[in-house]
Every structure is written in structure tokens, then in C-alpha cells.
């Protein structure tokens, strides 16, 4: 009954579910990155992005005040732990409620709030849910308060500070311009060269054509890391080492095998009758290529250009090898990795924000040209 006209095959349900699953697999990390980009470092480390709308339990530390009021033989210090500068730095203006406290960093939630804890030698400490405390000590505190560790249930916080830190970083605008300078030529050059090569391999007869095709397929499996040092030495020898010209050549070389392979496979599937009729009418190979093959191959060209743009824009390794290390030549990925995050990743709290800022342009390009991507991938599947 599945083959009756007007009825969908049961396999279509499986297909739709598979497509939905793939969409979710790609979409969930992007959503998580976007949500995390608005959270502060402490909340990111305390809970996952899916828990962002809910309160988060954070541990912190601070000190009580040192101004004791004599009461008999004891000195009493009262106040609020959130008034301490160190404790408030963990929470900001809306700290939330204290849920537990302690006097040791190894166990910051040793005691429940509201309980009066005996610290020995007649010394006691009480911390309430609102952060207020009462510290009783037999000795004058002097100028040093009691160390208090505690856990507080902090309300969810969303902030634009991360974006401000990334977008206003020194020379970030220059890094954006450098990324465009690298990406646009490194996308256009390999597509132009690969289009000529793909046409020659698809429609022109010459000795060694099959060997060249096999060589191109073999280059697809060669890791680019193996070619970094030899190519850099070659660039230094010809005078383009660590420059924009050098990185254009590098991205062109690394993207060429896949570009030629994809475009050749697409062009060889074009209708032979059209090309033969054009040659019978006296058209040269160049005219056939520019007036017939190239326009018909636009979906494939657009599809590969999207991938090449994404790879080049998000590249870090090639940029670090083939570009100078000064600020005037850094691209966004290098700027984020070296300057914003630090050599040891100390500022990892802005990593999600920096990553989302970096992928903003590729996302715009992808969604703007996705129709060409689909046409390029599906072209030739239906005759």
C-alpha cells in the first residue's frame, strides 16, 4: 500500500526524523554558545547553559568586619558578609541568599545558615540567609575579621559586559579588517583557478589527465600540517613569507584539491549535447567555459565558496604560521586566542562571547547563501 499514488512512503517519516535530528545536532551547540555569551564566568562554571534561567549556587569567601562592640568579656562583630569587597565581587549588585557557610575552604558549606557555630575558645559565628552575621570573640579583633566561606543561591544573570570587553578590545577593529583581507581573496582565488582546472579535466582531452585526477584525489587525504613548514620555507625563499600574499597562496593551495575535485565532478555531469553544439558552431574552449559551463556551474561554485569562506574565516593554525605576530597583522581568531584569552586561557569566561562574535559573519554568509548551497549539493541528482 506504500506505493499507491498520493500516499507517502513510510520511509519518508524516517527521513524527516533523521533531518530533524541532524538539524538539532548542529543547532544545539550554537544556541548554547549564544546563551553562554551573555552569562558571567562564575555562572558558566557552576551550571550548564540550559540551566541559565534558574538560580545558581555559587561558593565564595569573604571576611567579617573588625569593629567589635564590647559585651561583657566578649567582643561582638555584626554586619553583612556581602558588604565585604571580596565577597561582593562574586555576585555583584544582586547576591541572592546564603544557603550554607563554613570557616574552611575545603568545606565551604559545612554549616547550615542560622546555626551558631562554636569555633573554640569561646568564639562563635552565626551567618543568616540574608548574609548578616554575628561573630563573638573573646579577644579584640583588631584590624582583621574572621574568614568566612559560604554558598549563595544567586539569581540568573545576563550581561553585555562580555561583548563590551570583546568588541572594545585594543585593535579588535583592525583584526576584523585583517580577517576580511585574508578571507575574501583566499575564497575567490582558489575558486577561479579550480574552475579552469575542473573544466580542463572534465572536457579537454590531453595526455595524463587520468593521472592528474588521481593525484588530486590523493591530495585530499594529505594533512595540511605536513605542508606548513615546507610551504613557509618556500614562501621565505621567494620573498612572501609571513605576509598577506603568503597566506593567500597557502589557503589557495590547501583548498585547491577539494575545489577541483568537486567542480570537476559537477562539470562532467553537464549535458554533453550543449557543449558539442557550441563547438560545432565554432566556439573555442574558452568561450564554452565562460559562456556555458561557468554559468551552469554557479550552484557548485557558490556551494564551495561558502565552505571555503567558513574554513578561512575560522582558521587559526594557518594564520599563526603565515602571518606576522604584530597587532597590525593579526586576524580575529589569533587576536582572541593570544590577547583576549591569554597564553594560559585565564580569561576563558569570555570564550563563548568571543567565539560567537567570530562566527557572526560566517553565519550571515551561510544563511544569505544557503539556497545556493542546497542547489549546489542537489544539482544533478534529478535529470
For each residue, the residues with C-beta under 8 A, 3 or more apart:
1: 4 7
2: 7 9 10
3: 7 9
4: 1 7
5:
6:
7: 1 2 3 4
8: 12 13
9: 2 3 12
10: 2 13 14
11: 14 15
12: 8 9 15 16
13: 8 10 16 17
14: 10 11 17 18
15: 11 12 18 19
16: 12 13 19 20
17: 13 14 20 21
18: 14 15 21 22
19: 15 16 22 23
20: 16 17 23 24
21: 17 18 24 25
22: 18 19 25 26
23: 19 20 26 27
24: 20 21 27 28
25: 21 22 28
26: 22 23 29 30
27: 23 24 30 31
28: 24 25 31 32
29: 26 32 33
30: 26 27 33 34
31: 27 28 34 35 49
32: 28 29 35 36 48 49 50
33: 29 30 36 37 352 355 356
34: 30 31 37 38 356
35: 31 32 38 39 49 52
36: 32 33 39 44 49 52 352 353
37: 33 34 162 163 352 353 355 356
38: 34 35 158 159 160 162 353
39: 35 36 43 44 49 52 157 158 159 352
40: 43 44 157 159 161 162 349
41: 44 45 348 349 350
42: 45 46 56 58 90 154
43: 39 40 46 47 52 56 58 154 156 157
44: 36 39 40 41 47 49 349 352
45: 41 42
46: 42 43 56 57 58
47: 43 44 51 52 54 56
48: 32 51
49: 31 32 35 36 39 44 52
50: 32
51: 47 48 54 56
52: 35 36 39 43 47 49 156 158
53: 156
54: 47 51 156
55: 96 153 154 155 156
56: 42 43 46 47 51 153 154 156
57: 46 99 151 152 153 154
58: 42 43 46 90 91 151 152 154
59: 108 109 149 150 151
60: 86 87 90 91 149 150 151 152
61: 86 87 105 108 147 148 149 150
62: 81 82 84 86 87 88 147 148 150
63: 84 86 144 145 146 147 148
64: 77 79 81 84 125 133 135 145 146 148
65: 77 78 79 83 145
66: 77 141 142 143 144 145
67: 77 141
68: 75 76 77 137 140 141
69: 75 76 77 78
70: 74 75 76
71: 74 75 76 136
72:
73: 138
74: 70 71 122 136 137 138
75: 68 69 70 71 136 137 138 139 140 141
76: 68 69 70 71 134 135 136
77: 64 65 66 67 68 69 133 134 135 136 137 141 145 146
78: 65 69 132 133 134 135
79: 64 65 83 132 133
80: 83 130 131 132 133
81: 62 64 84 87 98 127 131 132 133 148 150
82: 62 87 88 91 95 131
83: 65 79 80 87 88
84: 62 63 64 81 87 88 145
85: 88 89
86: 60 61 62 63 89 90
87: 60 61 62 81 82 83 84 90 91 95 148 150
88: 62 82 83 84 85 91 92 95
89: 85 86
90: 42 58 60 86 87 95
91: 58 60 82 87 88 94 95 96 152 154
92: 88 95 157
93:
94: 91 154 155 157
95: 82 87 88 90 91 92 131 152 154
96: 55 91 152 153 154 155
97: 129 130 152 153
98: 81 101 113 127 128 129 130 131 150 151 152
99: 57 109 113 129 151 152 153
100: 108 109 110 111 112 113 150 151
101: 98 108 109 110 111 113 125 127 148 149 150 151
102: 107 108 109 110 111 148 149 150
103: 110 117 119 125 146 147 148 149
104: 107 108 110 149
105: 61 108 149
106:
107: 102 104 110 149
108: 59 61 100 101 102 104 105 149 150 151
109: 59 99 100 101 102 150 151
110: 100 101 102 103 104 107
111: 100 101 102 115 117 127
112: 100 115
113: 98 99 100 101 127 128 129
114: 126 127 128 129
115: 111 112 126
116: 124 125 126 134
117: 103 111 124 125 126
118: 123 124
119: 103 123 124 125 146
120: 123
121: 138
122: 74 136 137 138
123: 118 119 120 135 136 137 138
124: 116 117 118 119 134 135 136
125: 64 101 103 116 117 119 133 134 135 136 146 148
126: 114 115 116 117 133 134 135
127: 81 98 101 111 113 114 131 132 133 148 150
128: 98 113 114 131 132 133
129: 97 98 99 113 114
130: 80 97 98
131: 80 81 82 95 98 127 128 152
132: 78 79 80 81 127 128
133: 64 77 78 79 80 81 125 126 127 128 148
134: 76 77 78 116 124 125 126
135: 64 76 77 78 123 124 125 126 141 145 146
136: 71 74 75 76 77 122 123 124 125
137: 68 74 75 77 122 123 141 146
138: 73 74 75 121 122 123
139: 75
140: 68 75
141: 66 67 68 75 77 135 137 144 145 146
142: 66
143: 66
144: 63 66 141
145: 63 64 65 66 77 84 135 141
146: 63 64 77 103 119 125 135 137 141
147: 61 62 63 103
148: 61 62 63 64 81 87 101 102 103 125 127 133
149: 59 60 61 101 102 103 104 105 107 108
150: 59 60 61 62 81 87 98 100 101 102 108 109 127
151: 57 58 59 60 98 99 100 101 108 109
152: 57 58 60 91 95 96 97 98 99 131
153: 55 56 57 96 97 99
154: 42 43 55 56 57 58 91 94 95 96 157
155: 55 94 96
156: 43 52 53 54 55 56
157: 39 40 43 92 94 154
158: 38 39 52
159: 38 39 40 162
160: 38 163 164
161: 40 164 165
162: 37 38 40 159 165 166 349 350 352 353
163: 37 160 166 167 353 357
164: 160 161 167 168
165: 161 162 168 169 340 350 353
166: 162 163 169 172 336 340 350 353 354 357
167: 163 164 172 357
168: 164 165 172
169: 165 166 172 335 339 340
170: 327 339
171: 174 175 327 328 330 335
172: 166 167 168 169 175 176 332 335
173: 176 177
174: 171 177 178 327 328 330
175: 171 172 178 179 330 331 332 334 335
176: 172 173 179 180 332
177: 173 174 180 181
178: 174 175 181 182 323 328 329 330 331 332
179: 175 176 182 183 313 331 332 333
180: 176 177 183 184
181: 177 178 184 185 244
182: 178 179 185 186 244 247 248 251 312 319 323 331
183: 179 180 186 187 309 312 313
184: 180 181 187 188
185: 181 182 188 189 248
186: 182 183 189 190 247 248 251 252 255 308 312
187: 183 184 190 191 305 308 309 312
188: 184 185 191 192 305
189: 185 186 192 193 248 251 252
190: 186 187 193 194 251 252 255 256 259 308
191: 187 188 194 195 259 301 304 305 308
192: 188 189 195 196
193: 189 190 196 197 252 256 259
194: 190 191 197 198 255 256 259 260 263 304
195: 191 192 198 199 263 289 294 297 301
196: 192 193 199 200 289
197: 193 194 200 201 256 260 263 264
198: 194 195 201 202 259 260 263 264 266 267
199: 195 196 202 203 204 267 285 289 293
200: 196 197 203 204 206
201: 197 198 204 209 212 213 216 260 264
202: 198 199 264 267 268
203: 199 200 267 268 275 285 288 293
204: 199 200 201 209 285
205: 209
206: 200 209
207:
208: 211 212
209: 201 204 205 206 212 213
210: 213 214
211: 208 214 215
212: 201 208 209 215 216
213: 201 209 210 216 217 264
214: 210 211 217 218
215: 211 212 218 219
216: 201 212 213 219 220 257 260 261 264
217: 213 214 220 257 261
218: 214 215 221 222
219: 215 216 222 257
220: 216 217 257 258 261
221: 218
222: 218 219 226 227
223: 226
224: 227 228 254 317 318
225: 228 317
226: 222 223
227: 222 224 230 231 253 254
228: 224 225 231 232 317 318 321
229: 232 233
230: 227 233 234
231: 227 228 234 235 250 253
232: 228 229 235 236 241 242 246 321 322
233: 229 230 236 237
234: 230 231 237 238
235: 231 232 238 240 241 242 243 246 249 250 322
236: 232 233 239 241 242
237: 233 234 241
238: 234 235
239: 236
240: 235 243 245 246 249
241: 232 235 236 237 246 322
242: 232 235 236 246 322 323 324
243: 235 240 246 247 322 323 324
244: 181 182 247 248 323 329
245: 240 248 249
246: 232 235 240 241 242 243 249 250 322
247: 182 186 243 244 250 251 318 319 322 323
248: 182 185 186 189 244 245 251 252
249: 235 240 245 246 252 253
250: 231 235 246 247 253 254 318 321 322
251: 182 186 189 190 247 248 254 255 308 312 315 318
252: 186 189 190 193 248 249 255 256
253: 227 231 249 250 256
254: 224 227 250 251 318
255: 186 190 194 251 252 258 259 308 311 312
256: 190 193 194 197 252 253 259 260
257: 216 217 219 220 260 261
258: 220 255 261 262 304
259: 190 191 193 194 198 255 256 262 263 304 308
260: 194 197 198 201 216 256 257 263 264
261: 216 217 220 257 258 264 265
262: 258 259 265 266 300 303 304
263: 194 195 197 198 259 260 266 267 297 300 301 304
264: 197 198 201 202 213 216 260 261 267 268
265: 261 262 268 269
266: 198 262 263 269 270 297 300 376 379 380
267: 198 199 202 203 263 264 270 293 297 300
268: 202 203 264 265
269: 265 266 380
270: 266 267 274 275 293 296 297
271: 274 275
272: 275 276
273: 276 277
274: 270 271 277 278 292
275: 203 270 271 272 278 279 288 292 293
276: 272 273 279 280
277: 273 274 280 281
278: 274 275 281 283 287 288 291 292
279: 275 276 282 283 288
280: 276 277
281: 277 278
282: 279
283: 278 279 287 288 291 292
284: 287 288
285: 199 203 204 288 289
286: 289 290
287: 278 283 284 290 291
288: 203 275 278 279 283 284 285 291 292 293
289: 195 196 199 285 286 292 293 294
290: 286 287 293 294
291: 278 283 287 288 294 295
292: 274 275 278 283 288 289 295 296
293: 199 203 267 270 275 288 289 290 296 297
294: 195 289 290 291 297 298 301
295: 291 292 298
296: 270 292 293
297: 195 263 266 267 270 293 294 300 301
298: 294 295 301 302 372
299: 302 303 372 375 376 379
300: 262 263 266 267 297 303 304 376 379
301: 191 195 263 294 297 298 304 305 376
302: 298 299 305 306 369 372 373 375 376
303: 262 299 300 306 307 372 373 375 376 377
304: 191 194 258 259 262 263 300 301 307 308 376
305: 187 188 191 301 302 308 309 369
306: 302 303 309 310 365 366 369 372 373
307: 303 304 310 311
308: 186 187 190 191 251 255 259 304 305 311 312
309: 183 187 305 306 312 313 362 365
310: 306 307 313 314 362 365 366
311: 255 307 308 314 315
312: 182 183 186 187 251 255 308 309 315
313: 179 183 309 310 358 361 362
314: 310 311 333 358 359 362
315: 251 311 312 318 319 331 333
316: 319 320 333 334 337
317: 224 225 228 320 321
318: 224 228 247 250 251 254 315 321 322
319: 182 247 315 316 322 323 330 331 333 334
320: 316 317 323 334
321: 228 232 250 317 318
322: 232 235 241 242 243 246 247 250 318 319
323: 178 182 242 243 244 247 319 320 329 330 331 334
324: 242 243 328 329
325: 329 330
326: 329 330
327: 170 171 174 330 335
328: 171 174 178 324
329: 178 244 323 324 325 326
330: 171 174 175 178 319 323 325 326 327 334 335 338 339
331: 175 178 179 182 315 319 323 334 335
332: 172 175 176 178 179 335 336 357 358
333: 179 314 315 316 319 336 337 358
334: 175 316 319 320 323 330 331 337 338
335: 169 171 172 175 327 330 331 332 338 339 340
336: 166 332 333 339 340 341 354 355 358
337: 316 333 334 340 341
338: 330 334 335 341 343
339: 169 170 330 335 336 342
340: 165 166 169 335 336 337 347 350 354
341: 336 337 338 345 346 347 348 350 351 354
342: 339 345 346 347
343: 338
344:
345: 341 342 348 351
346: 341 342
347: 340 341 342 350 351
348: 41 341 345 351
349: 40 41 44 162
350: 41 162 165 166 340 341 347 353 354
351: 341 345 347 348 354 355
352: 33 36 37 39 44 162 355 356
353: 36 37 38 162 163 165 166 350 356 357
354: 166 336 340 341 350 351 357 358
355: 33 37 336 351 352 358 359
356: 33 34 37 352 353 359 360
357: 163 166 167 332 353 354 360
358: 313 314 332 333 336 354 355
359: 314 355 356 362 363
360: 356 357 363 364
361: 313 364 365
362: 309 310 313 314 359 365 366
363: 359 360 366 367
364: 360 361 367 368
365: 306 309 310 361 362 368 369
366: 306 310 362 363 369 370 373
367: 363 364 370
368: 364 365
369: 302 305 306 365 366 372 373
370: 366 367 373 374
371: 374 375
372: 298 299 302 303 306 369 375 376
373: 302 303 306 366 369 370 376 377
374: 370 371 377 378
375: 299 302 303 371 372 378 379
376: 266 299 300 301 302 303 304 372 373 379
377: 303 373 374
378: 374 375 381 382
379: 266 299 300 375 376
380: 266 269 383
381: 378
382: 378
383: 380
